[in-house]
Amino acid sequence: MGRLTLEGIGKDYDGVEISRDIDLTINDGEFVVFVGPSGCGKSTLLRMVAGLEDITRGEMCLDGERINEIPPQERDIGMVFQSYALYPHMTVAENMGFGLKLARTDKAEIRRRVEHAADILQITRLLERKPKDLSGGQRQRVAIGRTLVKEPAVFLFDEPLSNLDASLRVEMRVQIAELHKRLNATMIYVTHDQVEAMTLADRIVLLSSGRIAQVGAPLSLYHFPKSLEVAEFIGSPRINTLPVTVVDPGPQRTGVRLPSGEMLAVAVDGRGLGAGDTATLGIRAEDFVAPEQGEARLMARLMVAEKLGYETLAHLQVEGAEGTVTQRLDGLAHLEEHQVVDLGLAGDELSSNLVDGGQAAFLSD
Ligand SMILES: Nc1ncnc2c1ncn2[C@@H]1O[C@H](COP(=O)(O)OP(=O)(O)OP(=O)(O)O)[C@@H](O)[C@H]1O
């Protein structure tokens, strides 16, 4: 079992609040990713779970038992660090079994567990090698193996792939997803990479300034962000934001004026807003429609087209607004430099909304 509950968890360093009001239940077998910008407190929270940092406030329980005061080695929790920290003079097998040896585990049992973990991680043929004779990806697998042999109820990963190059990161990401499926163990994974978060997580915990900004399934955060901050963090390219003016707030639909001067009825509850209020319209790059299908249009000029083969990202300057918006187009769309294009907007595509920081934010789903 590996059910973790965090109630009112907080952490101070020298009187400064780093984490606050963390209420979270992580179910047995769940893959939860802590994500957020640098310094938001992801690692601190993970290290509190591991027992490597004292908890200033709140209660943390594993399978119903309070673990606040339990030292790391006595928690049924294993951690994979960003730096592999393998012992250079030991073989892979010795590195993997070292923790068990220190815990005075029987030799035959150590061998059984090391061989079993090596089999799962497909590194059996590397067991007699030294770390210097391994690639970065192989070292990372050994580091995971070292945790795997402990057979913990909860696995913690602290940015485990950040030292690897892009293609290896994708490969290891798939391996970690497979490992989770195979073990069905509780896993908590820290990253600042929202793609890793989106692809690995059953649930994402998005942290901001030491607090939870939103918890939910990846697509629920993508489609129904509770705030502009969440909307802007999740999704690549970043969600487009356009300033609009509220004209006709209503319970089901709210009329807004776009920078082009055209009106658009957005499918959001605008109660609480007043005519004349400034709002932010959030539009995902794939949510622009053909001008003839839109209820309103924006005029824009192409600044840069990034042709990625499978898609083209068009960066456009919208007339009447500052900055650029990005439109996602299929394949090798034919675009000419500085071409003027009409972007269509359909109010129904823009259906989730929130009032953010006193401003209304309409976010496209
Ligand atoms: N030992 C410490 N003493 C004082 N402040 C600390 C200590 N460790 C971390 N902090 C501060 O706590 C905040 C959260 O740090 P943390 O490492 O948890 O963030 P993070 O989200 O994991 O960031 P990153 O993605 O850059 O690793 C930061 O402002 C950091 O400077």
The ligand as an ORCA input file, in Angstrom:
! r2SCAN-3c Opt
* xyz 0 1
  N      17.873     25.167      2.633
  C      17.201     26.264      2.265
  N      17.292     27.404      2.976
  C      16.608     28.519      2.614
  N      15.798     28.581      1.546
  C      15.661     27.473      0.790
  C      16.347     26.264      1.098
  N      16.016     25.331      0.161
  C      15.161     25.947     -0.695
  N      14.944     27.227     -0.309
  C      14.054     28.196     -0.992
  O      12.772     27.633     -1.049
  C      12.124     27.974     -2.260
  C      11.635     26.706     -2.942
  O      12.740     25.955     -3.342
  P      12.587     24.564     -4.093
  O      13.966     24.031     -4.369
  O      11.671     23.689     -3.335
  O      11.896     25.025     -5.435
  P      11.675     24.207     -6.776
  O      10.289     24.508     -7.209
  O      12.028     22.776     -6.589
  O      12.702     24.933     -7.731
  P      13.617     24.350     -8.913
  O      12.713     23.908    -10.008
  O      14.446     25.549     -9.304
  O      14.432     23.242     -8.329
  C      13.125     28.765     -3.080
  O      12.823     30.125     -2.946
  C      14.450     28.433     -2.431
  O      15.344     29.517     -2.574
*
